[in-house]
Amino acid sequence: MRIIDNFLQGLLGGRMELCTFAGNCSHHLLVEVNGDIFICGRNANKQKFHVGNVVQTKISDVIASDAFQETSRQMQRVSEDCEKCKWLNVCKGGCSYYKLMFSDGLEPKTEYFCEGYKIILAEIENWLHAEGVISRGTSFKSSKKDNE
């Protein structure tokens, strides 16, 4: 239900609350017991998402580091298919974990649940049109940069 609520908020111009659609993965850090820091808890123990260690380095230095900044930038990237998608401004390309799970390195793939998201978004859009909340001419397509 939270996904539907977030999609509805996004379609109506509100703030997306789920990290999956907020486009801000680097705001969610996981610190392991040994001090290793990973961007996003889903990426725990995946070396390509390891950005530092709080035992060895201050957290502010980790966040300012090239490793953190580059990994954060890569996680925000979307696939070519996403760049052309009507729904990019709402889903932001989806969850970085799923975009990068099957990729070599940090080149994003289309998010694992993409087709399902499109079905849900189309149904919500149809409902908003039918209820007169938005007009038929309303376009949801915009670039990811418009929402950052």
MDTraj code that builds the backbone (N, CA, C; nanometers):
import mdtraj as md
import numpy as np

residues = "MET ARG ILE ILE ASP ASN PHE LEU GLN GLY LEU LEU GLY GLY ARG MET GLU LEU CYS THR PHE ALA GLY ASN CYS SER HIS HIS LEU LEU VAL GLU VAL ASN GLY ASP ILE PHE ILE CYS GLY ARG ASN ALA ASN LYS GLN LYS PHE HIS VAL GLY ASN VAL VAL GLN THR LYS ILE SER ASP VAL ILE ALA SER ASP ALA PHE GLN GLU THR SER ARG GLN MET GLN ARG VAL SER GLU ASP CYS GLU LYS CYS LYS TRP LEU ASN VAL CYS LYS GLY GLY CYS SER TYR TYR LYS LEU MET PHE SER ASP GLY LEU GLU PRO LYS THR GLU TYR PHE CYS GLU GLY TYR LYS ILE ILE LEU ALA GLU ILE GLU ASN TRP LEU HIS ALA GLU GLY VAL ILE SER ARG GLY THR SER PHE LYS SER SER LYS LYS ASP ASN GLU".split()
xyz = np.array([
    [0.0814, -0.1187, 0.0000],
    [0.0000, 0.0000, 0.0000],
    [0.0864, 0.1260, 0.0000],
    [0.2030, 0.1219, 0.0652],
    [0.2897, 0.2397, 0.0696],
    [0.3371, 0.2786, -0.0699],
    [0.3589, 0.1795, -0.1561],
    [0.4022, 0.2098, -0.2927],
    [0.2932, 0.2886, -0.3643],
    [0.1705, 0.2444, -0.3518],
    [0.0598, 0.3135, -0.4182],
    [0.0468, 0.4552, -0.3634],
    [0.0547, 0.4704, -0.2323],
    [0.0481, 0.6022, -0.1709],
    [0.1612, 0.6913, -0.2223],
    [0.2821, 0.6376, -0.2319],
    [0.3951, 0.7158, -0.2826],
    [0.3764, 0.7524, -0.4283],
    [0.3299, 0.6596, -0.5091],
    [0.3048, 0.6906, -0.6500],
    [0.2001, 0.8008, -0.6622],
    [0.0945, 0.7914, -0.5843],
    [-0.0095, 0.8929, -0.5873],
    [0.0483, 1.0295, -0.5480],
    [0.1282, 1.0316, -0.4426],
    [0.1931, 1.1569, -0.4017],
    [0.2800, 1.2115, -0.5145],
    [0.3566, 1.1251, -0.5772],
    [0.4453, 1.1666, -0.6860],
    [0.3696, 1.2194, -0.8055],
    [0.2616, 1.1545, -0.8419],
    [0.1823, 1.1975, -0.9567],
    [0.1148, 1.3319, -0.9322],
    [0.0857, 1.3588, -0.8066],
    [0.0194, 1.4850, -0.7722],
    [0.1179, 1.5935, -0.7308],
    [0.2465, 1.5654, -0.7480],
    [0.3481, 1.6666, -0.7206],
    [0.4002, 1.6687, -0.5784],
    [0.3636, 1.5700, -0.4994],
    [0.4093, 1.5639, -0.3607],
    [0.5464, 1.4998, -0.3478],
    [0.5914, 1.4904, -0.2247],
    [0.7222, 1.4332, -0.1938],
    [0.7103, 1.2818, -0.1769],
    [0.7985, 1.2104, -0.2433],
    [0.8025, 1.0646, -0.2306],
    [0.8752, 1.0307, -0.1006],
    [0.8176, 0.9450, -0.0193],
    [0.8765, 0.9130, 0.1100],
    [0.9606, 0.7862, 0.1081],
    [0.9229, 0.6889, 0.0267],
    [1.0004, 0.5655, 0.0207],
    [1.1362, 0.5929, -0.0439],
    [1.2406, 0.5401, 0.0153],
    [1.3742, 0.5632, -0.0398],
    [1.3840, 0.5119, -0.1838],
    [1.3084, 0.4100, -0.2165],
    [1.3094, 0.3532, -0.3519],
    [1.2805, 0.4582, -0.4578],
    [1.1913, 0.5518, -0.4276],
    [1.1478, 0.6504, -0.5259],
    [1.1931, 0.7929, -0.4939],
    [1.2671, 0.8091, -0.3858],
    [1.3094, 0.9435, -0.3456],
    [1.4353, 0.9884, -0.4188],
    [1.5090, 0.8943, -0.4777],
    [1.6294, 0.9302, -0.5516],
    [1.7410, 0.9817, -0.4631],
    [1.7454, 0.9356, -0.3386],
    [1.8479, 0.9844, -0.2470],
    [1.9145, 0.8714, -0.1677],
    [1.9596, 0.7713, -0.2366],
    [2.0194, 0.6542, -0.1718],
    [2.1319, 0.6895, -0.0756],
    [2.2073, 0.7908, -0.1080],
    [2.3227, 0.8232, -0.0244],
    [2.2826, 0.8823, 0.1106],
    [2.1545, 0.9071, 0.1327],
    [2.1076, 0.9530, 0.2634],
    [2.0857, 0.8360, 0.3583],
    [2.0991, 0.7147, 0.3076],
    [2.0726, 0.5949, 0.3868],
    [2.2008, 0.5128, 0.3964],
    [2.2624, 0.5178, 0.5134],
    [2.3881, 0.4466, 0.5324],
    [2.3685, 0.3299, 0.6273],
    [2.4475, 0.2271, 0.6067],
    [2.4514, 0.1132, 0.6976],
    [2.5924, 0.1062, 0.7526],
    [2.6038, 0.0975, 0.8836],
    [2.7337, 0.0799, 0.9469],
    [2.7338, -0.0579, 1.0112],
    [2.8240, -0.1429, 0.9648],
    [2.8376, -0.2785, 1.0192],
    [2.9072, -0.2730, 1.1554],
    [2.9017, -0.3817, 1.2301],
    [2.9647, -0.3865, 1.3625],
    [3.1146, -0.3603, 1.3594],
    [3.1780, -0.3923, 1.2485],
    [3.3215, -0.3670, 1.2372],
    [3.3518, -0.2246, 1.1905],
    [3.2475, -0.1432, 1.1688],
    [3.2647, -0.0041, 1.1280],
    [3.2537, 0.0205, 0.9788],
    [3.2477, -0.0850, 0.8974],
    [3.2346, -0.0667, 0.7524],
    [3.1041, 0.0040, 0.7188],
    [3.1141, 0.0988, 0.6268],
    [2.9984, 0.1797, 0.5866],
    [2.9604, 0.1450, 0.4431],
    [2.8315, 0.1219, 0.4236],
    [2.7758, 0.0935, 0.2922],
    [2.6614, 0.1899, 0.2664],
    [2.6472, 0.2345, 0.1413],
    [2.5302, 0.3148, 0.1058],
    [2.4138, 0.2192, 0.0893],
    [2.3116, 0.2372, 0.1715],
    [2.1892, 0.1563, 0.1730],
    [2.2127, 0.0212, 0.2403],
    [2.1230, -0.0122, 0.3285],
    [2.1312, -0.1390, 0.3999],
    [2.1205, -0.2611, 0.3109],
    [2.0534, -0.2487, 0.1977],
    [2.0421, -0.3618, 0.1050],
    [2.1765, -0.3977, 0.0435],
    [2.2696, -0.3033, 0.0452],
    [2.3996, -0.3250, -0.0176],
    [2.5060, -0.3739, 0.0801],
    [2.4643, -0.4142, 0.1983],
    [2.5595, -0.4586, 0.3003],
    [2.6500, -0.5684, 0.2459],
    [2.7772, -0.5529, 0.2743],
    [2.8810, -0.6507, 0.2380],
    [2.9011, -0.6678, 0.0879],
    [2.8509, -0.5750, 0.0092],
    [2.8796, -0.5751, -0.1347],
    [2.9894, -0.4718, -0.1568],
    [3.1049, -0.5183, -0.1925],
    [3.2247, -0.4342, -0.1967],
    [3.2079, -0.3089, -0.2820],
    [3.1320, -0.3170, -0.3911],
    [3.1178, -0.1991, -0.4765],
    [3.0398, -0.0866, -0.4089],
    [2.9755, -0.1142, -0.2959],
    [2.9013, -0.0121, -0.2218],
    [2.9686, 0.0239, -0.0896],
    [3.0865, -0.0322, -0.0638],
    [3.1636, -0.0011, 0.0568],
    [3.2286, 0.1349, 0.0365],
    [3.2018, 0.2280, 0.1287],
    [3.2516, 0.3645, 0.1110],
    [3.3452, 0.4102, 0.2227],
    [3.3693, 0.3251, 0.3204],
    [3.4620, 0.3637, 0.4262],
    [3.4393, 0.2851, 0.5528],
    [3.5032, 0.3305, 0.6592],
    [3.4948, 0.2629, 0.7877],
    [3.5028, 0.3686, 0.8975],
    [3.4033, 0.3714, 0.9875],
    [3.3992, 0.4727, 1.0924],
    [3.5036, 0.4512, 1.2005],
    [3.5608, 0.3335, 1.2082],
    [3.6676, 0.3091, 1.3045],
    [3.7956, 0.3779, 1.2571],
    [3.8151, 0.3814, 1.1273],
    [3.9371, 0.4366, 1.0688],
    [3.9247, 0.5825, 1.0263],
    [3.8026, 0.6277, 0.9977],
    [3.7819, 0.7611, 0.9397],
    [3.6560, 0.8240, 0.9988],
    [3.6591, 0.9549, 1.0209],
    [3.5394, 1.0250, 1.0680],
    [3.4307, 1.0150, 0.9609],
    [3.3062, 1.0032, 1.0054],
    [3.1943, 0.9886, 0.9118],
    [3.1872, 1.1076, 0.8157],
    [3.2172, 1.2272, 0.8629],
    [3.2138, 1.3447, 0.7748],
    [3.3184, 1.3318, 0.6642],
    [3.4340, 1.2727, 0.6964],
    [3.5373, 1.2516, 0.5942],
    [3.4966, 1.1426, 0.4958],
    [3.4266, 1.0406, 0.5457],
    [3.3784, 0.9344, 0.4567],
    [3.2803, 0.9938, 0.3560],
    [3.1865, 1.0747, 0.4048],
    [3.0854, 1.1340, 0.3168],
    [3.1490, 1.2299, 0.2157],
    [3.2535, 1.2965, 0.2544],
    [3.3222, 1.3888, 0.1635],
    [3.4194, 1.3170, 0.0690],
    [3.4437, 1.1891, 0.0924],
    [3.5442, 1.1157, 0.0148],
    [3.5028, 1.0945, -0.1305],
    [3.6016, 1.0776, -0.2164],
    [3.5761, 1.0481, -0.3572],
    [3.4976, 0.9184, -0.3724],
    [3.5291, 0.8166, -0.2911],
    [3.4594, 0.6875, -0.2998],
    [3.3104, 0.7042, -0.2732],
    [3.2768, 0.7785, -0.1684],
    [3.1358, 0.8007, -0.1357],
    [3.0668, 0.8806, -0.2448],
    [3.1278, 0.9904, -0.2862],
    [3.0674, 1.0775, -0.3860],
    [3.0467, 1.0052, -0.5193],
    [3.1455, 0.9292, -0.5630],
    [3.1343, 0.8569, -0.6904],
    [3.0290, 0.7466, -0.6823],
    [3.0295, 0.6710, -0.5732],
    [2.9297, 0.5646, -0.5574],
    [2.7894, 0.6239, -0.5530],
    [2.7735, 0.7340, -0.4821],
    [2.6442, 0.8016, -0.4747],
    [2.5978, 0.8471, -0.6130],
    [2.6874, 0.9050, -0.6896],
    [2.6526, 0.9490, -0.8268],
    [2.6117, 0.8298, -0.9133],
    [2.6868, 0.7220, -0.9037],
    [2.6559, 0.6038, -0.9845],
    [2.5202, 0.5447, -0.9474],
    [2.4881, 0.5464, -0.8192],
    [2.3611, 0.4897, -0.7749],
    [2.2423, 0.5719, -0.8227],
    [2.2621, 0.6997, -0.8490],
    [2.1537, 0.7848, -0.8975],
    [2.1310, 0.7721, -1.0476],
    [2.2247, 0.7115, -1.1174],
    [2.2104, 0.6968, -1.2618],
    [2.0952, 0.6030, -1.2945],
    [2.0387, 0.6216, -1.4119],
    [1.9309, 0.5339, -1.4579],
    [1.9672, 0.4785, -1.5949],
    [1.9014, 0.3714, -1.6332],
    [1.9273, 0.3088, -1.7626],
    [1.8750, 0.3969, -1.8758],
    [1.9171, 0.3668, -1.9971],
    [1.8683, 0.4405, -2.1144],
    [1.7174, 0.4271, -2.1286],
    [1.6642, 0.3084, -2.0999],
    [1.5186, 0.2891, -2.1066],
    [1.4474, 0.3821, -2.0092],
    [1.5023, 0.3966, -1.8906],
    [1.4416, 0.4848, -1.7904],
    [1.4448, 0.6300, -1.8354],
    [1.5533, 0.6707, -1.8981],
    [1.5658, 0.8099, -1.9434],
    [1.4506, 0.8487, -2.0367],
    [1.3974, 0.7528, -2.1113],
    [1.2898, 0.7789, -2.2077],
    [1.1505, 0.7546, -2.1497],
    [1.1435, 0.7053, -2.0292],
    [1.0164, 0.6598, -1.9725],
    [0.9287, 0.7745, -1.9227],
    [0.8014, 0.7603, -1.9468],
    [0.6997, 0.8558, -1.9028],
    [0.7001, 0.8739, -1.7509],
    [0.7382, 0.7710, -1.6781],
    [0.7240, 0.7709, -1.5334],
    [0.8527, 0.8061, -1.4574],
    [0.9576, 0.8443, -1.5261],
    [1.0862, 0.8691, -1.4592],
    [1.0750, 0.9714, -1.3469],
    [0.9952, 1.0754, -1.3663],
    [0.9841, 1.1772, -1.2620],
    [0.9181, 1.1240, -1.1350],
    [0.8469, 1.0125, -1.1455],
    [0.7816, 0.9545, -1.0286],
    [0.8692, 0.8471, -0.9641],
    [0.9219, 0.7556, -1.0423],
    [0.9963, 0.6433, -0.9831],
    [1.1461, 0.6687, -0.9708],
    [1.1990, 0.7687, -1.0389],
    [1.3419, 0.8038, -1.0351],
    [1.4320, 0.6877, -1.0777],
    [1.3755, 0.5950, -1.1541],
    [1.4542, 0.4800, -1.1982],
    [1.4486, 0.3634, -1.1011],
    [1.3771, 0.3808, -0.9903],
    [1.3597, 0.2732, -0.8937],
    [1.4753, 0.2583, -0.7971],
    [1.4759, 0.1457, -0.7318],
    [1.5731, 0.1149, -0.6271],
    [1.7098, 0.0825, -0.6871],
    [1.8116, 0.1505, -0.6387],
    [1.9476, 0.1269, -0.6886],
    [1.9923, -0.0166, -0.6662],
    [1.9483, -0.0760, -0.5578],
    [1.9851, -0.2146, -0.5307],
    [1.9398, -0.3036, -0.6470],
    [1.8152, -0.2881, -0.6877],
    [1.7637, -0.3705, -0.7972],
    [1.8203, -0.3296, -0.9326],
    [1.8496, -0.2001, -0.9510],
    [1.9090, -0.1548, -1.0771],
    [2.0498, -0.2110, -1.0948],
    [2.1212, -0.2252, -0.9851],
    [2.2622, -0.2638, -0.9919],
    [2.2870, -0.4094, -0.9558],
    [2.1835, -0.4794, -0.9084],
    [2.1985, -0.6172, -0.8623],
    [2.2537, -0.7089, -0.9714],
    [2.2082, -0.6920, -1.0925],
    [2.2505, -0.7806, -1.2008],
    [2.3499, -0.7149, -1.2957],
    [2.4056, -0.6029, -1.2549],
    [2.4960, -0.5313, -1.3438],
    [2.6416, -0.5652, -1.3146],
    [2.7242, -0.5446, -1.4149],
    [2.8680, -0.5541, -1.3958],
    [2.9139, -0.4159, -1.3521],
    [2.9850, -0.4074, -1.2440],
    [3.0287, -0.2770, -1.1967],
    [2.9117, -0.1951, -1.1494],
    [2.9046, -0.0690, -1.1907],
    [2.7982, 0.0204, -1.1463],
    [2.7136, 0.0726, -1.2620],
    [2.7111, 0.0014, -1.3745],
    [2.6275, 0.0425, -1.4878],
    [2.4839, -0.0014, -1.4591],
    [2.3884, 0.0930, -1.4515],
    [2.2523, 0.0570, -1.4130],
    [2.1775, -0.0224, -1.5198],
    [2.0983, -0.1146, -1.4747],
    [2.0046, -0.1880, -1.5597],
    [1.8652, -0.1325, -1.5304],
    [1.7664, -0.1748, -1.6056],
    [1.6294, -0.1356, -1.5747],
    [1.5911, -0.2043, -1.4446],
    [1.5270, -0.1303, -1.3553],
    [1.4923, -0.1807, -1.2229],
    [1.4107, -0.3086, -1.2322],
    [1.4357, -0.3984, -1.1413],
    [1.3760, -0.5312, -1.1374],
    [1.2229, -0.5298, -1.1449],
    [1.1587, -0.4356, -1.0781],
    [1.0125, -0.4303, -1.0714],
    [0.9517, -0.3293, -1.1684],
    [1.0282, -0.2819, -1.2642],
    [0.9867, -0.1745, -1.3549],
    [0.8512, -0.1997, -1.4202],
    [0.8320, -0.3131, -1.4808],
    [0.7066, -0.3392, -1.5526],
    [0.5867, -0.3354, -1.4588],
    [0.6025, -0.3850, -1.3387],
    [0.4952, -0.3785, -1.2400],
    [0.4637, -0.2363, -1.1997],
    [0.5686, -0.1555, -1.1797],
    [0.5487, -0.0142, -1.1461],
    [0.4706, 0.0560, -1.2566],
    [0.5036, 0.0274, -1.3815],
    [0.4346, 0.0916, -1.4937],
    [0.2857, 0.0578, -1.4932],
    [0.2523, -0.0658, -1.4634],
    [0.1117, -0.1078, -1.4581],
    [0.0382, -0.0321, -1.3477],
    [0.0999, -0.0260, -1.2298],
    [0.0383, 0.0444, -1.1167],
    [0.0210, 0.1926, -1.1492],
    [0.1260, 0.2539, -1.2034],
    [0.1191, 0.3971, -1.2358],
    [0.0116, 0.4267, -1.3400],
    [-0.0002, 0.3419, -1.4408],
    [-0.1029, 0.3620, -1.5433],
    [-0.2427, 0.3512, -1.4832],
    [-0.2624, 0.2572, -1.3924],
    [-0.3931, 0.2415, -1.3269],
    [-0.4256, 0.3631, -1.2409],
    [-0.3269, 0.4126, -1.1669],
    [-0.3490, 0.5311, -1.0842],
    [-0.3792, 0.6514, -1.1737],
    [-0.3038, 0.6645, -1.2833],
    [-0.3284, 0.7738, -1.3770],
    [-0.4708, 0.7670, -1.4322],
    [-0.5140, 0.6474, -1.4728],
    [-0.6509, 0.6312, -1.5250],
    [-0.7547, 0.6695, -1.4198],
    [-0.7317, 0.6292, -1.2960],
    [-0.8235, 0.6621, -1.1882],
    [-0.8278, 0.8136, -1.1655],
    [-0.7117, 0.8788, -1.1651],
    [-0.7071, 1.0242, -1.1467],
    [-0.7821, 1.0966, -1.2591],
    [-0.7694, 1.0463, -1.3820],
    [-0.8441, 1.1036, -1.4944],
    [-0.9941, 1.0812, -1.4755],
    [-1.0327, 0.9596, -1.4428],
    [-1.1745, 0.9249, -1.4280],
    [-1.2401, 1.0057, -1.3164],
    [-1.1665, 1.0330, -1.2106],
    [-1.2205, 1.1090, -1.0974],
    [-1.2131, 1.2596, -1.1193],
    [-1.1524, 1.3015, -1.2312],
    [-1.1423, 1.4434, -1.2606],
    [-1.0363, 1.5171, -1.1801],
    [-0.9475, 1.4421, -1.1172],
    [-0.8413, 1.5040, -1.0369],
    [-0.7382, 1.5708, -1.1272],
    [-0.7121, 1.5067, -1.2404],
    [-0.6210, 1.5642, -1.3405],
    [-0.6886, 1.5546, -1.4767],
    [-0.6515, 1.6432, -1.5665],
    [-0.7109, 1.6419, -1.6998],
    [-0.6393, 1.5403, -1.7879],
    [-0.7062, 1.4999, -1.8936],
    [-0.6502, 1.4002, -1.9855],
    [-0.5211, 1.4469, -2.0508],
    [-0.5011, 1.5750, -2.0652],
    [-0.3821, 1.6258, -2.1317],
    [-0.2595, 1.6330, -2.0416],
    [-0.2748, 1.6017, -1.9142],
    [-0.1638, 1.6109, -1.8201],
    [-0.0540, 1.5133, -1.8575],
    [0.0674, 1.5630, -1.8634],
    [0.1823, 1.4792, -1.8956],
    [0.2686, 1.4634, -1.7715],
    [0.3109, 1.3421, -1.7449],
    [0.3958, 1.3153, -1.6294],
    [0.5416, 1.3027, -1.6678],
    [0.5711, 1.3127, -1.7962],
    [0.7090, 1.2943, -1.8395],
    [0.7900, 1.4198, -1.8107],
    [0.8997, 1.3989, -1.7433],
    [0.9968, 1.5055, -1.7208],
    [1.1297, 1.4394, -1.6930],
    [1.2334, 1.5163, -1.6932],
    [1.3646, 1.4568, -1.6679],
    [1.3841, 1.4386, -1.5192],
    [1.4712, 1.3481, -1.4848],
    [1.5047, 1.3223, -1.3451],
    [1.5590, 1.4495, -1.2803],
    [1.6330, 1.5277, -1.3547],
    [1.6953, 1.6484, -1.3005],
    [1.5916, 1.7506, -1.2557],
    [1.4710, 1.7483, -1.3141],
    [1.3657, 1.8410, -1.2743],
    [1.3225, 1.8186, -1.1292],
    [1.3509, 1.7006, -1.0766],
    [1.3015, 1.6648, -0.9447],
    [1.4101, 1.6584, -0.8393],
    [1.5285, 1.6992, -0.8703],
    [1.6366, 1.6902, -0.7723],
    [1.6464, 1.8166, -0.6920],
])
top = md.Topology()
chain = top.add_chain()
for i, resn in enumerate(residues, 1):
    res = top.add_residue(resn, chain, resSeq=i)
    for name in ("N", "CA", "C"):
        top.add_atom(name, md.element.get_by_symbol(name[0]), res)
traj = md.Trajectory(xyz[None], top)
